[in-house]
């Protein structure tokens, strides 16, 4: 896999959000778990730059690990 579609990043974020939902309550603030947060950074840049895909080589090690952990992708 050399290119990564924005849909896969979104799916991975949603998987992490389902595994570790944000705390709820009157004194809680919505937060993302570290894995979803790492992927949200690249996802936001793709939206702003109107990119539908990105080179996997552009991901940080943390982002790649979060993606692989959510989507059960093989290590590169």
PDB file with SEQRES, HELIX, SHEET and CRYST1 records, atoms N, CA, C and O in Angstrom:
SEQRES   1 A   76  UNK UNK UNK UNK UNK UNK UNK UNK UNK UNK UNK UNK UNK          
SEQRES   2 A   76  UNK UNK UNK UNK UNK UNK UNK UNK UNK UNK UNK UNK UNK          
SEQRES   3 A   76  UNK UNK UNK UNK UNK UNK UNK UNK UNK UNK UNK UNK UNK          
SEQRES   4 A   76  UNK UNK UNK UNK UNK UNK UNK UNK UNK UNK UNK UNK UNK          
SEQRES   5 A   76  UNK UNK UNK UNK UNK UNK UNK UNK UNK UNK UNK UNK UNK          
SEQRES   6 A   76  UNK UNK UNK UNK UNK UNK UNK UNK UNK UNK UNK                  
HELIX    1 AA1 UNK A    6  UNK A   19  1                                  14    
HELIX    2 AA2 UNK A   34  UNK A   48  1                                  15    
HELIX    3 AA3 UNK A   56  UNK A   58  5                                   3    
HELIX    4 AA4 UNK A   61  UNK A   71  1                                  11    
SHEET    1 AA1 2 UNK A   3  UNK A   5  0                                        
SHEET    2 AA1 2 UNK A  53  UNK A  55 -1                                        
CRYST1    1.000    1.000    1.000  90.00  90.00  90.00 P 1           1          
ATOM      1  N   UNK A   1       0.858  -1.173   0.000  1.00  0.00           N  
ATOM      2  CA  UNK A   1       0.000   0.000   0.000  1.00  0.00           C  
ATOM      3  C   UNK A   1       0.905   1.238   0.000  1.00  0.00           C  
ATOM      4  O   UNK A   1       1.646   1.479   0.953  1.00  0.00           O  
ATOM      5  N   UNK A   2       0.831   1.999  -1.063  1.00  0.00           N  
ATOM      6  CA  UNK A   2       1.645   3.208  -1.139  1.00  0.00           C  
ATOM      7  C   UNK A   2       0.810   4.468  -0.993  1.00  0.00           C  
ATOM      8  O   UNK A   2       1.326   5.512  -0.593  1.00  0.00           O  
ATOM      9  N   UNK A   3      -0.485   4.380  -1.316  1.00  0.00           N  
ATOM     10  CA  UNK A   3      -1.387   5.525  -1.199  1.00  0.00           C  
ATOM     11  C   UNK A   3      -2.503   5.146  -0.237  1.00  0.00           C  
ATOM     12  O   UNK A   3      -2.867   3.977  -0.112  1.00  0.00           O  
ATOM     13  N   UNK A   4      -3.033   6.143   0.432  1.00  0.00           N  
ATOM     14  CA  UNK A   4      -4.059   5.918   1.442  1.00  0.00           C  
ATOM     15  C   UNK A   4      -5.222   6.864   1.193  1.00  0.00           C  
ATOM     16  O   UNK A   4      -5.042   8.081   1.157  1.00  0.00           O  
ATOM     17  N   UNK A   5      -6.413   6.306   1.021  1.00  0.00           N  
ATOM     18  CA  UNK A   5      -7.616   7.111   0.785  1.00  0.00           C  
ATOM     19  C   UNK A   5      -8.108   7.724   2.094  1.00  0.00           C  
ATOM     20  O   UNK A   5      -7.964   7.140   3.167  1.00  0.00           O  
ATOM     21  N   UNK A   6      -8.686   8.908   1.977  1.00  0.00           N  
ATOM     22  CA  UNK A   6      -9.198   9.624   3.148  1.00  0.00           C  
ATOM     23  C   UNK A   6     -10.265   8.795   3.873  1.00  0.00           C  
ATOM     24  O   UNK A   6     -10.410   8.898   5.091  1.00  0.00           O  
ATOM     25  N   UNK A   7     -11.001   7.982   3.130  1.00  0.00           N  
ATOM     26  CA  UNK A   7     -12.040   7.147   3.751  1.00  0.00           C  
ATOM     27  C   UNK A   7     -11.444   6.144   4.734  1.00  0.00           C  
ATOM     28  O   UNK A   7     -12.054   5.849   5.761  1.00  0.00           O  
ATOM     29  N   UNK A   8     -10.264   5.621   4.430  1.00  0.00           N  
ATOM     30  CA  UNK A   8      -9.632   4.674   5.358  1.00  0.00           C  
ATOM     31  C   UNK A   8      -9.213   5.369   6.651  1.00  0.00           C  
ATOM     32  O   UNK A   8      -9.329   4.805   7.739  1.00  0.00           O  
ATOM     33  N   UNK A   9      -8.732   6.584   6.517  1.00  0.00           N  
ATOM     34  CA  UNK A   9      -8.352   7.335   7.719  1.00  0.00           C  
ATOM     35  C   UNK A   9      -9.591   7.621   8.560  1.00  0.00           C  
ATOM     36  O   UNK A   9      -9.571   7.468   9.781  1.00  0.00           O  
ATOM     37  N   UNK A  10     -10.661   8.037   7.902  1.00  0.00           N  
ATOM     38  CA  UNK A  10     -11.909   8.304   8.619  1.00  0.00           C  
ATOM     39  C   UNK A  10     -12.423   7.038   9.306  1.00  0.00           C  
ATOM     40  O   UNK A  10     -12.866   7.088  10.453  1.00  0.00           O  
ATOM     41  N   UNK A  11     -12.362   5.908   8.605  1.00  0.00           N  
ATOM     42  CA  UNK A  11     -12.820   4.644   9.189  1.00  0.00           C  
ATOM     43  C   UNK A  11     -11.977   4.289  10.414  1.00  0.00           C  
ATOM     44  O   UNK A  11     -12.513   3.848  11.430  1.00  0.00           O  
ATOM     45  N   UNK A  12     -10.668   4.478  10.321  1.00  0.00           N  
ATOM     46  CA  UNK A  12      -9.790   4.172  11.453  1.00  0.00           C  
ATOM     47  C   UNK A  12     -10.099   5.074  12.651  1.00  0.00           C  
ATOM     48  O   UNK A  12     -10.122   4.608  13.790  1.00  0.00           O  
ATOM     49  N   UNK A  13     -10.334   6.351  12.397  1.00  0.00           N  
ATOM     50  CA  UNK A  13     -10.700   7.274  13.481  1.00  0.00           C  
ATOM     51  C   UNK A  13     -11.979   6.798  14.158  1.00  0.00           C  
ATOM     52  O   UNK A  13     -12.063   6.779  15.386  1.00  0.00           O  
ATOM     53  N   UNK A  14     -12.965   6.417  13.371  1.00  0.00           N  
ATOM     54  CA  UNK A  14     -14.242   5.967  13.935  1.00  0.00           C  
ATOM     55  C   UNK A  14     -14.101   4.663  14.712  1.00  0.00           C  
ATOM     56  O   UNK A  14     -14.799   4.455  15.705  1.00  0.00           O  
ATOM     57  N   UNK A  15     -13.211   3.790  14.272  1.00  0.00           N  
ATOM     58  CA  UNK A  15     -12.960   2.553  15.019  1.00  0.00           C  
ATOM     59  C   UNK A  15     -12.369   2.883  16.390  1.00  0.00           C  
ATOM     60  O   UNK A  15     -12.801   2.333  17.403  1.00  0.00           O  
ATOM     61  N   UNK A  16     -11.380   3.782  16.420  1.00  0.00           N  
ATOM     62  CA  UNK A  16     -10.793   4.173  17.705  1.00  0.00           C  
ATOM     63  C   UNK A  16     -11.816   4.874  18.589  1.00  0.00           C  
ATOM     64  O   UNK A  16     -11.832   4.668  19.802  1.00  0.00           O  
ATOM     65  N   UNK A  17     -12.675   5.707  17.987  1.00  0.00           N  
ATOM     66  CA  UNK A  17     -13.707   6.398  18.777  1.00  0.00           C  
ATOM     67  C   UNK A  17     -14.689   5.403  19.383  1.00  0.00           C  
ATOM     68  O   UNK A  17     -15.162   5.601  20.502  1.00  0.00           O  
ATOM     69  N   UNK A  18     -14.998   4.339  18.652  1.00  0.00           N  
ATOM     70  CA  UNK A  18     -15.912   3.318  19.176  1.00  0.00           C  
ATOM     71  C   UNK A  18     -15.250   2.524  20.306  1.00  0.00           C  
ATOM     72  O   UNK A  18     -15.909   2.164  21.282  1.00  0.00           O  
ATOM     73  N   UNK A  19     -13.958   2.253  20.175  1.00  0.00           N  
ATOM     74  CA  UNK A  19     -13.241   1.504  21.212  1.00  0.00           C  
ATOM     75  C   UNK A  19     -13.044   2.331  22.479  1.00  0.00           C  
ATOM     76  O   UNK A  19     -13.133   1.811  23.591  1.00  0.00           O  
ATOM     77  N   UNK A  20     -12.777   3.622  22.300  1.00  0.00           N  
ATOM     78  CA  UNK A  20     -12.498   4.517  23.422  1.00  0.00           C  
ATOM     79  C   UNK A  20     -13.328   5.787  23.279  1.00  0.00           C  
ATOM     80  O   UNK A  20     -12.801   6.833  22.900  1.00  0.00           O  
ATOM     81  N   UNK A  21     -14.629   5.703  23.583  1.00  0.00           N  
ATOM     82  CA  UNK A  21     -15.491   6.885  23.418  1.00  0.00           C  
ATOM     83  C   UNK A  21     -15.101   8.024  24.360  1.00  0.00           C  
ATOM     84  O   UNK A  21     -14.514   7.815  25.422  1.00  0.00           O  
ATOM     85  N   UNK A  22     -15.443   9.205  23.937  1.00  0.00           N  
ATOM     86  CA  UNK A  22     -15.180  10.395  24.755  1.00  0.00           C  
ATOM     87  C   UNK A  22     -16.022  10.331  26.022  1.00  0.00           C  
ATOM     88  O   UNK A  22     -17.146   9.830  25.994  1.00  0.00           O  
ATOM     89  N   UNK A  23     -15.490  10.833  27.130  1.00  0.00           N  
ATOM     90  CA  UNK A  23     -16.271  10.850  28.367  1.00  0.00           C  
ATOM     91  C   UNK A  23     -17.501  11.744  28.213  1.00  0.00           C  
ATOM     92  O   UNK A  23     -17.478  12.750  27.505  1.00  0.00           O  
ATOM     93  N   UNK A  24     -18.560  11.350  28.890  1.00  0.00           N  
ATOM     94  CA  UNK A  24     -19.795  12.133  28.832  1.00  0.00           C  
ATOM     95  C   UNK A  24     -20.134  12.631  30.224  1.00  0.00           C  
ATOM     96  O   UNK A  24     -19.793  12.003  31.226  1.00  0.00           O  
ATOM     97  N   UNK A  25     -20.795  13.742  30.268  1.00  0.00           N  
ATOM     98  CA  UNK A  25     -21.213  14.298  31.541  1.00  0.00           C  
ATOM     99  C   UNK A  25     -21.126  15.806  31.510  1.00  0.00           C  
ATOM    100  O   UNK A  25     -20.494  16.382  30.624  1.00  0.00           O  
ATOM    101  N   UNK A  26     -21.763  16.450  32.482  1.00  0.00           N  
ATOM    102  CA  UNK A  26     -21.815  17.911  32.479  1.00  0.00           C  
ATOM    103  C   UNK A  26     -20.452  18.576  32.656  1.00  0.00           C  
ATOM    104  O   UNK A  26     -20.259  19.707  32.212  1.00  0.00           O  
ATOM    105  N   UNK A  27     -19.512  17.897  33.291  1.00  0.00           N  
ATOM    106  CA  UNK A  27     -18.195  18.493  33.533  1.00  0.00           C  
ATOM    107  C   UNK A  27     -17.099  17.882  32.661  1.00  0.00           C  
ATOM    108  O   UNK A  27     -15.912  18.079  32.919  1.00  0.00           O  
ATOM    109  N   UNK A  28     -17.500  17.148  31.637  1.00  0.00           N  
ATOM    110  CA  UNK A  28     -16.532  16.492  30.763  1.00  0.00           C  
ATOM    111  C   UNK A  28     -16.410  17.251  29.449  1.00  0.00           C  
ATOM    112  O   UNK A  28     -17.342  17.921  29.007  1.00  0.00           O  
ATOM    113  N   UNK A  29     -15.247  17.129  28.843  1.00  0.00           N  
ATOM    114  CA  UNK A  29     -15.015  17.735  27.538  1.00  0.00           C  
ATOM    115  C   UNK A  29     -14.799  16.620  26.523  1.00  0.00           C  
ATOM    116  O   UNK A  29     -14.102  15.647  26.811  1.00  0.00           O  
ATOM    117  N   UNK A  30     -15.389  16.752  25.338  1.00  0.00           N  
ATOM    118  CA  UNK A  30     -15.176  15.714  24.326  1.00  0.00           C  
ATOM    119  C   UNK A  30     -13.695  15.648  23.933  1.00  0.00           C  
ATOM    120  O   UNK A  30     -13.092  16.656  23.565  1.00  0.00           O  
ATOM    121  N   UNK A  31     -13.140  14.476  24.016  1.00  0.00           N  
ATOM    122  CA  UNK A  31     -11.740  14.280  23.665  1.00  0.00           C  
ATOM    123  C   UNK A  31     -11.604  13.027  22.813  1.00  0.00           C  
ATOM    124  O   UNK A  31     -12.465  12.148  22.834  1.00  0.00           O  
ATOM    125  N   UNK A  32     -10.531  12.959  22.077  1.00  0.00           N  
ATOM    126  CA  UNK A  32     -10.213  11.770  21.301  1.00  0.00           C  
ATOM    127  C   UNK A  32      -9.091  11.013  22.001  1.00  0.00           C  
ATOM    128  O   UNK A  32      -8.237  11.609  22.657  1.00  0.00           O  
ATOM    129  N   UNK A  33      -9.105   9.696  21.853  1.00  0.00           N  
ATOM    130  CA  UNK A  33      -7.989   8.908  22.371  1.00  0.00           C  
ATOM    131  C   UNK A  33      -6.740   9.261  21.556  1.00  0.00           C  
ATOM    132  O   UNK A  33      -6.865   9.819  20.465  1.00  0.00           O  
ATOM    133  N   UNK A  34      -5.555   8.954  22.050  1.00  0.00           N  
ATOM    134  CA  UNK A  34      -4.323   9.336  21.341  1.00  0.00           C  
ATOM    135  C   UNK A  34      -4.247   8.825  19.901  1.00  0.00           C  
ATOM    136  O   UNK A  34      -3.749   9.524  19.020  1.00  0.00           O  
ATOM    137  N   UNK A  35      -4.738   7.610  19.664  1.00  0.00           N  
ATOM    138  CA  UNK A  35      -4.686   7.050  18.310  1.00  0.00           C  
ATOM    139  C   UNK A  35      -5.576   7.833  17.351  1.00  0.00           C  
ATOM    140  O   UNK A  35      -5.156   8.172  16.244  1.00  0.00           O  
ATOM    141  N   UNK A  36      -6.804   8.118  17.776  1.00  0.00           N  
ATOM    142  CA  UNK A  36      -7.721   8.893  16.930  1.00  0.00           C  
ATOM    143  C   UNK A  36      -7.196  10.308  16.738  1.00  0.00           C  
ATOM    144  O   UNK A  36      -7.339  10.883  15.659  1.00  0.00           O  
ATOM    145  N   UNK A  37      -6.598  10.866  17.766  1.00  0.00           N  
ATOM    146  CA  UNK A  37      -6.053  12.226  17.668  1.00  0.00           C  
ATOM    147  C   UNK A  37      -4.925  12.295  16.642  1.00  0.00           C  
ATOM    148  O   UNK A  37      -4.845  13.242  15.860  1.00  0.00           O  
ATOM    149  N   UNK A  38      -4.068  11.298  16.652  1.00  0.00           N  
ATOM    150  CA  UNK A  38      -2.963  11.270  15.686  1.00  0.00           C  
ATOM    151  C   UNK A  38      -3.494  11.223  14.257  1.00  0.00           C  
ATOM    152  O   UNK A  38      -2.975  11.906  13.374  1.00  0.00           O  
ATOM    153  N   UNK A  39      -4.520  10.423  14.035  1.00  0.00           N  
ATOM    154  CA  UNK A  39      -5.101  10.316  12.694  1.00  0.00           C  
ATOM    155  C   UNK A  39      -5.922  11.549  12.341  1.00  0.00           C  
ATOM    156  O   UNK A  39      -6.016  11.914  11.169  1.00  0.00           O  
ATOM    157  N   UNK A  40      -6.512  12.189  13.332  1.00  0.00           N  
ATOM    158  CA  UNK A  40      -7.308  13.392  13.070  1.00  0.00           C  
ATOM    159  C   UNK A  40      -6.442  14.514  12.511  1.00  0.00           C  
ATOM    160  O   UNK A  40      -6.916  15.325  11.715  1.00  0.00           O  
ATOM    161  N   UNK A  41      -5.187  14.565  12.917  1.00  0.00           N  
ATOM    162  CA  UNK A  41      -4.283  15.597  12.397  1.00  0.00           C  
ATOM    163  C   UNK A  41      -4.120  15.477  10.888  1.00  0.00           C  
ATOM    164  O   UNK A  41      -4.286  16.459  10.164  1.00  0.00           O  
ATOM    165  N   UNK A  42      -3.798  14.284  10.415  1.00  0.00           N  
ATOM    166  CA  UNK A  42      -3.598  14.099   8.975  1.00  0.00           C  
ATOM    167  C   UNK A  42      -4.930  14.217   8.226  1.00  0.00           C  
ATOM    168  O   UNK A  42      -4.971  14.725   7.105  1.00  0.00           O  
ATOM    169  N   UNK A  43      -6.001  13.756   8.837  1.00  0.00           N  
ATOM    170  CA  UNK A  43      -7.336  13.855   8.233  1.00  0.00           C  
ATOM    171  C   UNK A  43      -7.717  15.320   8.014  1.00  0.00           C  
ATOM    172  O   UNK A  43      -8.233  15.678   6.955  1.00  0.00           O  
ATOM    173  N   UNK A  44      -7.468  16.154   9.002  1.00  0.00           N  
ATOM    174  CA  UNK A  44      -7.795  17.581   8.893  1.00  0.00           C  
ATOM    175  C   UNK A  44      -6.983  18.255   7.788  1.00  0.00           C  
ATOM    176  O   UNK A  44      -7.520  19.056   7.024  1.00  0.00           O  
ATOM    177  N   UNK A  45      -5.706  17.938   7.702  1.00  0.00           N  
ATOM    178  CA  UNK A  45      -4.864  18.517   6.648  1.00  0.00           C  
ATOM    179  C   UNK A  45      -5.381  18.101   5.276  1.00  0.00           C  
ATOM    180  O   UNK A  45      -5.416  18.913   4.351  1.00  0.00           O  
ATOM    181  N   UNK A  46      -5.776  16.852   5.142  1.00  0.00           N  
ATOM    182  CA  UNK A  46      -6.300  16.377   3.858  1.00  0.00           C  
ATOM    183  C   UNK A  46      -7.570  17.127   3.479  1.00  0.00           C  
ATOM    184  O   UNK A  46      -7.764  17.468   2.312  1.00  0.00           O  
ATOM    185  N   UNK A  47      -8.427  17.383   4.444  1.00  0.00           N  
ATOM    186  CA  UNK A  47      -9.664  18.119   4.160  1.00  0.00           C  
ATOM    187  C   UNK A  47      -9.342  19.545   3.732  1.00  0.00           C  
ATOM    188  O   UNK A  47      -9.870  20.028   2.731  1.00  0.00           O  
ATOM    189  N   UNK A  48      -8.487  20.210   4.476  1.00  0.00           N  
ATOM    190  CA  UNK A  48      -8.137  21.600   4.157  1.00  0.00           C  
ATOM    191  C   UNK A  48      -7.485  21.692   2.774  1.00  0.00           C  
ATOM    192  O   UNK A  48      -7.760  22.616   2.009  1.00  0.00           O  
ATOM    193  N   UNK A  49      -6.624  20.728   2.467  1.00  0.00           N  
ATOM    194  CA  UNK A  49      -5.928  20.740   1.180  1.00  0.00           C  
ATOM    195  C   UNK A  49      -6.725  20.050   0.067  1.00  0.00           C  
ATOM    196  O   UNK A  49      -6.259  19.944  -1.067  1.00  0.00           O  
ATOM    197  N   UNK A  50      -7.924  19.587   0.405  1.00  0.00           N  
ATOM    198  CA  UNK A  50      -8.816  18.915  -0.555  1.00  0.00           C  
ATOM    199  C   UNK A  50      -8.161  17.713  -1.228  1.00  0.00           C  
ATOM    200  O   UNK A  50      -8.273  17.521  -2.438  1.00  0.00           O  
ATOM    201  N   UNK A  51      -7.485  16.920  -0.430  1.00  0.00           N  
ATOM    202  CA  UNK A  51      -6.828  15.717  -0.933  1.00  0.00           C  
ATOM    203  C   UNK A  51      -7.694  14.507  -0.621  1.00  0.00           C  
ATOM    204  O   UNK A  51      -8.205  14.363   0.489  1.00  0.00           O  
ATOM    205  N   UNK A  52      -7.852  13.651  -1.602  1.00  0.00           N  
ATOM    206  CA  UNK A  52      -8.627  12.433  -1.416  1.00  0.00           C  
ATOM    207  C   UNK A  52      -7.753  11.258  -1.007  1.00  0.00           C  
ATOM    208  O   UNK A  52      -8.249  10.243  -0.516  1.00  0.00           O  
ATOM    209  N   UNK A  53      -6.449  11.402  -1.213  1.00  0.00           N  
ATOM    210  CA  UNK A  53      -5.519  10.363  -0.793  1.00  0.00           C  
ATOM    211  C   UNK A  53      -4.175  10.992  -0.470  1.00  0.00           C  
ATOM    212  O   UNK A  53      -3.884  12.126  -0.852  1.00  0.00           O  
ATOM    213  N   UNK A  54      -3.369  10.225   0.243  1.00  0.00           N  
ATOM    214  CA  UNK A  54      -2.058  10.707   0.679  1.00  0.00           C  
ATOM    215  C   UNK A  54      -1.081   9.538   0.585  1.00  0.00           C  
ATOM    216  O   UNK A  54      -1.477   8.379   0.705  1.00  0.00           O  
ATOM    217  N   UNK A  55       0.168   9.844   0.375  1.00  0.00           N  
ATOM    218  CA  UNK A  55       1.197   8.807   0.373  1.00  0.00           C  
ATOM    219  C   UNK A  55       1.385   8.286   1.795  1.00  0.00           C  
ATOM    220  O   UNK A  55       1.468   9.067   2.743  1.00  0.00           O  
ATOM    221  N   UNK A  56       1.449   6.986   1.934  1.00  0.00           N  
ATOM    222  CA  UNK A  56       1.641   6.386   3.253  1.00  0.00           C  
ATOM    223  C   UNK A  56       2.942   6.892   3.877  1.00  0.00           C  
ATOM    224  O   UNK A  56       3.039   7.019   5.098  1.00  0.00           O  
ATOM    225  N   UNK A  57       3.918   7.175   3.058  1.00  0.00           N  
ATOM    226  CA  UNK A  57       5.208   7.665   3.559  1.00  0.00           C  
ATOM    227  C   UNK A  57       5.094   9.018   4.259  1.00  0.00           C  
ATOM    228  O   UNK A  57       6.013   9.421   4.971  1.00  0.00           O  
ATOM    229  N   UNK A  58       3.985   9.720   4.066  1.00  0.00           N  
ATOM    230  CA  UNK A  58       3.778  11.018   4.716  1.00  0.00           C  
ATOM    231  C   UNK A  58       3.298  10.873   6.161  1.00  0.00           C  
ATOM    232  O   UNK A  58       3.315  11.847   6.915  1.00  0.00           O  
ATOM    233  N   UNK A  59       2.875   9.684   6.552  1.00  0.00           N  
ATOM    234  CA  UNK A  59       2.394   9.460   7.916  1.00  0.00           C  
ATOM    235  C   UNK A  59       3.565   9.327   8.879  1.00  0.00           C  
ATOM    236  O   UNK A  59       4.620   8.798   8.530  1.00  0.00           O  
ATOM    237  N   UNK A  60       3.361   9.814  10.087  1.00  0.00           N  
ATOM    238  CA  UNK A  60       4.359   9.599  11.132  1.00  0.00           C  
ATOM    239  C   UNK A  60       4.259   8.152  11.602  1.00  0.00           C  
ATOM    240  O   UNK A  60       3.298   7.455  11.276  1.00  0.00           O  
ATOM    241  N   UNK A  61       5.233   7.708  12.356  1.00  0.00           N  
ATOM    242  CA  UNK A  61       5.206   6.347  12.896  1.00  0.00           C  
ATOM    243  C   UNK A  61       3.984   6.142  13.790  1.00  0.00           C  
ATOM    244  O   UNK A  61       3.379   5.071  13.778  1.00  0.00           O  
ATOM    245  N   UNK A  62       3.626   7.155  14.557  1.00  0.00           N  
ATOM    246  CA  UNK A  62       2.459   7.072  15.449  1.00  0.00           C  
ATOM    247  C   UNK A  62       1.177   6.959  14.627  1.00  0.00           C  
ATOM    248  O   UNK A  62       0.307   6.148  14.947  1.00  0.00           O  
ATOM    249  N   UNK A  63       1.054   7.758  13.580  1.00  0.00           N  
ATOM    250  CA  UNK A  63      -0.128   7.712  12.719  1.00  0.00           C  
ATOM    251  C   UNK A  63      -0.242   6.360  12.023  1.00  0.00           C  
ATOM    252  O   UNK A  63      -1.331   5.792  11.941  1.00  0.00           O  
ATOM    253  N   UNK A  64       0.867   5.847  11.525  1.00  0.00           N  
ATOM    254  CA  UNK A  64       0.856   4.557  10.846  1.00  0.00           C  
ATOM    255  C   UNK A  64       0.470   3.439  11.811  1.00  0.00           C  
ATOM    256  O   UNK A  64      -0.300   2.549  11.452  1.00  0.00           O  
ATOM    257  N   UNK A  65       0.994   3.480  13.018  1.00  0.00           N  
ATOM    258  CA  UNK A  65       0.645   2.469  14.022  1.00  0.00           C  
ATOM    259  C   UNK A  65      -0.836   2.540  14.371  1.00  0.00           C  
ATOM    260  O   UNK A  65      -1.479   1.503  14.534  1.00  0.00           O  
ATOM    261  N   UNK A  66      -1.385   3.741  14.487  1.00  0.00           N  
ATOM    262  CA  UNK A  66      -2.813   3.905  14.791  1.00  0.00           C  
ATOM    263  C   UNK A  66      -3.668   3.366  13.651  1.00  0.00           C  
ATOM    264  O   UNK A  66      -4.690   2.723  13.887  1.00  0.00           O  
ATOM    265  N   UNK A  67      -3.255   3.624  12.435  1.00  0.00           N  
ATOM    266  CA  UNK A  67      -3.981   3.131  11.267  1.00  0.00           C  
ATOM    267  C   UNK A  67      -3.938   1.609  11.219  1.00  0.00           C  
ATOM    268  O   UNK A  67      -4.968   0.962  11.030  1.00  0.00           O  
ATOM    269  N   UNK A  68      -2.756   1.043  11.388  1.00  0.00           N  
ATOM    270  CA  UNK A  68      -2.603  -0.410  11.361  1.00  0.00           C  
ATOM    271  C   UNK A  68      -3.373  -1.068  12.499  1.00  0.00           C  
ATOM    272  O   UNK A  68      -3.977  -2.125  12.313  1.00  0.00           O  
ATOM    273  N   UNK A  69      -3.354  -0.454  13.666  1.00  0.00           N  
ATOM    274  CA  UNK A  69      -4.071  -1.012  14.807  1.00  0.00           C  
ATOM    275  C   UNK A  69      -5.573  -1.035  14.612  1.00  0.00           C  
ATOM    276  O   UNK A  69      -6.244  -1.970  15.049  1.00  0.00           O  
ATOM    277  N   UNK A  70      -6.103  -0.021  13.963  1.00  0.00           N  
ATOM    278  CA  UNK A  70      -7.549   0.053  13.747  1.00  0.00           C  
ATOM    279  C   UNK A  70      -8.000  -0.854  12.616  1.00  0.00           C  
ATOM    280  O   UNK A  70      -9.027  -1.524  12.721  1.00  0.00           O  
ATOM    281  N   UNK A  71      -7.235  -0.874  11.537  1.00  0.00           N  
ATOM    282  CA  UNK A  71      -7.665  -1.584  10.332  1.00  0.00           C  
ATOM    283  C   UNK A  71      -7.007  -2.944  10.169  1.00  0.00           C  
ATOM    284  O   UNK A  71      -7.214  -3.618   9.160  1.00  0.00           O  
ATOM    285  N   UNK A  72      -6.213  -3.354  11.158  1.00  0.00           N  
ATOM    286  CA  UNK A  72      -5.517  -4.645  11.106  1.00  0.00           C  
ATOM    287  C   UNK A  72      -4.707  -4.799   9.833  1.00  0.00           C  
ATOM    288  O   UNK A  72      -4.728  -5.851   9.194  1.00  0.00           O  
ATOM    289  N   UNK A  73      -3.990  -3.737   9.469  1.00  0.00           N  
ATOM    290  CA  UNK A  73      -3.147  -3.764   8.282  1.00  0.00           C  
ATOM    291  C   UNK A  73      -1.797  -4.366   8.637  1.00  0.00           C  
ATOM    292  O   UNK A  73      -1.338  -4.240   9.772  1.00  0.00           O  
ATOM    293  N   UNK A  74      -1.160  -5.020   7.671  1.00  0.00           N  
ATOM    294  CA  UNK A  74       0.179  -5.557   7.951  1.00  0.00           C  
ATOM    295  C   UNK A  74       1.183  -4.430   8.120  1.00  0.00           C  
ATOM    296  O   UNK A  74       1.019  -3.348   7.556  1.00  0.00           O  
ATOM    297  N   UNK A  75       2.216  -4.688   8.894  1.00  0.00           N  
ATOM    298  CA  UNK A  75       3.290  -3.699   9.055  1.00  0.00           C  
ATOM    299  C   UNK A  75       4.031  -3.561   7.745  1.00  0.00           C  
ATOM    300  O   UNK A  75       4.207  -4.536   7.013  1.00  0.00           O  
ATOM    301  N   UNK A  76       4.469  -2.334   7.446  1.00  0.00           N  
ATOM    302  CA  UNK A  76       5.193  -2.104   6.193  1.00  0.00           C  
ATOM    303  C   UNK A  76       6.624  -2.556   6.307  1.00  0.00           C  
ATOM    304  O   UNK A  76       7.387  -2.440   5.348  1.00  0.00           O  
TER     305      UNK A  76                                                      
END                                                                             
